[in-house]
Amino acid sequence: MQINRKNAVLSVVVLLAGCTAVKPSTTASTVTAAANLIANLMPFSDTTGGVATYTTAGQIDETTAFFQPLGTNQRTCATCHQAGQGMSINADTSAALFTSTSGTDPLFTAIDGANCPTAPTGDTTSHSLILTKGLIRIPVELPAGTQFTLTVLSDPYGCALDIDPANGREIVSIYRRPLPTTSLSYLSDVMWDTRETIAPLNTASTLSASLTTDLTSQMLNAVSTHEQGTTAPTAAQIAAILALQQSLYTAQATDTAAGSLSTNGATGGSSNLAAVNYYPGINDAFGADPTGKPFTAGIFNLYNGWQNSTNPQQASIARGQGIFDTAPMQITAVRGINDNTALGSPANLRGTCGTCHDTPNVGNHSLPLPLDTGATRLAATETNAQILAGLAQITAPTLPIYQITGCKNATGQPITYTTTDPGTALFTGLCADVNRVKVPILRGLAARAPYFHNGAANDLTELVNFYNARFQMNLNAAQKTDLINFLNAL
């Protein structure tokens, strides 16, 4: 199946292919491109304005290997990481695509585009997770020497756990949102659970080479699994895909009420994002910036020029930026911070949004630090009041429920984890990594709902309400609106 990519994905090497893209906005810009080319800064409408991707190559050539099927199921690299959806996919567009194609688009191939790999084509019930939450099934094989025992408490779809016949290891089904495959030069980890970060992305002198190594590994694994490939891409195909994926930067370009996000003193938009100064550890919140510079909570300065704007939406976005940078949080019970002996295991850390999202004008963590904020916990088994308060604000999907035993807490007492996604622990096999996932880049949020790696926040309202309750931010209704407007402008 060949898909018209003029209005489609600028994906980068990760999961799937075959989606029909959102049409570009006809009002945000007059950018045009020749056949088989996607013009630089091509605008695409989203829920609050328009998103655009900047490429250092000047344009996207749709005849390259990135847009060609490399496996056996008609997917390409360019599929569910779409330009009109923040280089990911959103659930609403996936549902519309399913309807328009009767579920035959390659996105819905049962291997991972359905709740289980035996799902019949066109059946909405067996594709419910991708249609309602934009979730892709990821089968993860537990490594040898895993420290814990994993059992299934609930298996709503019938494929939560399988056994690899070759080695007898358990294969666990988890369901995650496709990460946006753009702005990759700012990554400190590749996948949600740190898979594919086989060469660490924590040193400036080796960053470029390590990123190439990691993305190559990711590409090869994606072709063999998600595209069901039987032969590896050629050296020329690999080089072409790497060149494309490392040239892309995606951000919100316009806001319906505020206008262009890069005028009148504002520096939003993807071309400005591409110019961000970055090195691993920049502005590290815990004092590990390799230059010795201290952390500053002023993560974003994109909309400083709008602080006194007479446009109400521009002024709201600027206020929201200030809330992100300065509103205090009580950071408690976050695995990776409050139990981290390297950080002094602080029981209660007074921080801000930037404590975790510390990369200036990008918003991920500038050094590897997977965290567990509680979004995959279950209210029925959770005892922490702050986590319960956060969970009450979001709409978690129905997922398999796993119990992990054999671990101990900081005092040496046995501890049991109940979760829908054990996170990085599935990859490392370590008790210390249970439920922890990486802190993602925040740019281009408006186009790629739902949020969190499990899609538990349907929109940015639910996301902000989660953090407000989870970390006792005590924001009022007006402040929450301002913060949402700012996040939509990223």
Number of C-alpha atoms within 10 A of each C-alpha: 11 11 20 14 23 21 19 27 31 36 29 32 29 27 29 30 31 29 27 24 25 17 15 22 19 12 11 21 15 9 14 13 13 9 11 14 16 25 19 20 24 26 28 29 25 22 13 17 25 32 35 30 33 25 25 15 13 13 19 22 19 20 12 14 21 27 24 18 20 24 21 15 19 21 30 31 29 29 31 34 31 28 38 32 31 33 34 28 30 28 22 17 20 24 19 14 21 23 15 12 12 13 21 16 24 21 29 26 26 18 21 26 26 26 28 18 14 14 20 15 16 17 13 18 13 20 27 18 24 29 24 18 28 29 28 26 22 19 19 15 19 19 16 11 9 15 17 19 13 20 15 16 14 15 15 12 14 12 17 22 19 16 13 11 8 6 8 10 14 18 19 24 23 24 24 19 26 24 22 28 26 31 24 19 20 24 26 28 30 24 18 20 22 22 16 20 21 16 16 19 27 19 15 13 11 12 20 13 11 19 26 17 18 19 25 18 16 20 23 18 19 21 26 17 18 25 26 17 20 12 12 15 18 11 8 11 16 18 15 14 22 20 16 23 22 21 21 28 29 30 34 31 28 28 25 14 12 20 17 21 25 18 15 13 14 18 19 23 29 26 22 15 21 21 9 13 11 16 23 24 25 23 30 26 23 15 14 17 18 15 10 12 12 14 18 14 21 18 24 20 16 24 26 18 16 22 17 12 15 9 12 13 19 28 22 24 29 28 23 25 28 21 19 23 22 16 18 17 21 17 23 21 21 18 20 22 25 18 18 15 11 9 12 10 15 15 15 14 16 13 18 24 21 25 22 22 25 29 29 23 23 24 21 24 29 30 27 20 17 24 21 22 22 22 24 25 22 18 15 8 11 16 10 13 12 21 24 21 19 24 26 15 20 21 15 20 19 14 21 22 21 21 18 19 17 13 18 14 12 11 6 8 8 11 13 14 20 23 24 26 27 28 24 25 23 25 18 20 20 16 23 18 21 26 27 25 26 24 25 23 23 18 28 30 25 27 28 28 24 26 20 18 23 24 28 24 25 19 18 21 16 21 20 22 22 25 22 21 21 27 23 17 17 14 18 9 10 11 16 19 19 23 25 24 26 24 21 23 32 29
